[in-house]
Each structure stands twice: as C-alpha cells, then as structure tokens.
Amino acid sequence: MIVMGRGQTMHGGNRGQFAAPPPMIHHHGQGADMQVEDSGAMMERVLIVDDHPLVRDGLRSVIAVSFDGCEIFEAASLEEALATLEKQSNFDLVLLDLNIPDVKRLDGLKLLRSRHPILPVVMVSGAFDRAIVREALGAGAAGFIPKSMKRSAIVDALHRVVSGEIYMPDAIDEAPQESAEEADILTRIGSLTPQQRIVLTHLVHGRLNKQIAHDLSVSMTTVKAHVSAILQKLNVFSRTQAVILANRVHFDGDN
C-alpha cells in the first residue's frame, strides 16, 4: 500500500498517459480544451486499485494536482484494497481497474458494493466497450473512465462523481447496439444512487416496504423516500412499473 499525503505529487519519470494535468480544463467532445469553473467538489481520501504502477502514478498525479490536500492510497490487487478499506475509513472514492489479476470481470465491483454500499466506486479501463460500461453502471459503479480519456476529461469526471453524479463517457452513445428504449431504461437505472439500486433490487424480488426496511435495518420512512426517488428517476408512477422497466433490461442487482 502506498499513501501520498496531502497533495504531494511524484516528480519525474512518468511519461505515461496520465502525466500531471494542467489546471482544471475540460474537454467537450471533439472541440478544443477550455477553462471550466471550479465545481467546489472536495475529495479528501481516495483509493486507487490497479496492478500497473505507471497507471497508478498517472492517476495519482491527476488527483494530486486537481484535489488539493487529498490523501491518495494505492493497492495493486483487490485483496490489498479490501485490507486498506478495513484499516482506513472515510474514503470519498475508489478508482478500480476493470482488469486486475485477482478479479474476474465485475466481481471486484460487486464485492466492494456489497461490503461498502455507500462508497462510490469508479471503474477504470483500458478497453472501452459500450456493453461493459452499461453493465458496470448497472452493477452499481458511480462512473466509468476509459484510460484513453484526456486528463482534463478525467478531472471533470472525478469532480462530477465526487459531487454526487453518475459519470458515463459521452462516446457510449456513438455506437448504439440495443434498442433506444432499453438504452433509455439503462440510463435511468444508471442514475440511481447505490442505496436506490439496492432498494430497486428488493422491489424486483417482490419485497414489500416493511420487509425491505427490516432487511436493510432502516426505517419505513427511509424506504419510502428511496422508493419515491426511484419512481421519479425512472419516470414511472408505481412500483409495478418500476419492476417492469427493470425486468426489461434484466436488472436484478447483480448485473
């Protein structure tokens, strides 16, 4: 485990894809870089999980420059990441590589979501595949960042996630494969928070509010608030309609 304390950066040696970025610029589509206003998003502690040291160095540089005072932890495997999360607390974000040696596909994401349901996890991958992006968001990822993205776009994505948004690359819409309706449903489900996805999973499994409250050890008021938010984000008027939409895209909390 490597910890870079409070805004420190690595000097020299790193000429990879993620060299230290210029101050806060945002790339939109194919247009030119332009200055963006500081969103005010704060990130005090982040964990980078990737088995490639150069990738970790690059992401660390991006974060150190863009989030002043952020403590940056590193892990080369999921096992090491889980050990770090057990020893430390109050992480704002986990950046998880899609392909690390001790993880099969999205199993690492699912395990982190089950053990730390409130902690945002952003997938990072060298391969950009529309299907895996959708699958990752459906499994509870707070975003998906291709390693080919420009540094300014990575900074913008991190600011969006820390501000509570779900980040999805614009390029995901450039090669439609499923029907427009299914894509729209997946997008709506992708906008749900981790807690709302958990509640939606219980709805899909036919659980009543009282049962959900008992299973999650929360109040009925909390469950009702989550259900109301789910209906609003899915743009439906009843639990039944929400379940129908979820079933259309085979959502069951594990996909």
Secondary structure, 3 states (H helix, E strand, C coil): CEEECCCCCCCCCCCCCCCCCCCCEECCCCCCCEECCCCCCCCCEEEEECCCHHHHHHHHHHHHHHCCCCEEEEECCHHHHHHHHHHCCCCCEEEEECCCCCCCCCHHHHHHHHHCCCCCEEEEECCCCHHHHHHHHHCCCCEEEECCCCHHHHHHHHHHHHCCCCECCHHHHCCCCCCHHHHHHHHHHHCCCHHHHHHHHHHHCCCCHHHHHHHHCCCHHHHHHHHHHHHHHHCCCCHHHHHHHHHHCCCCCCC
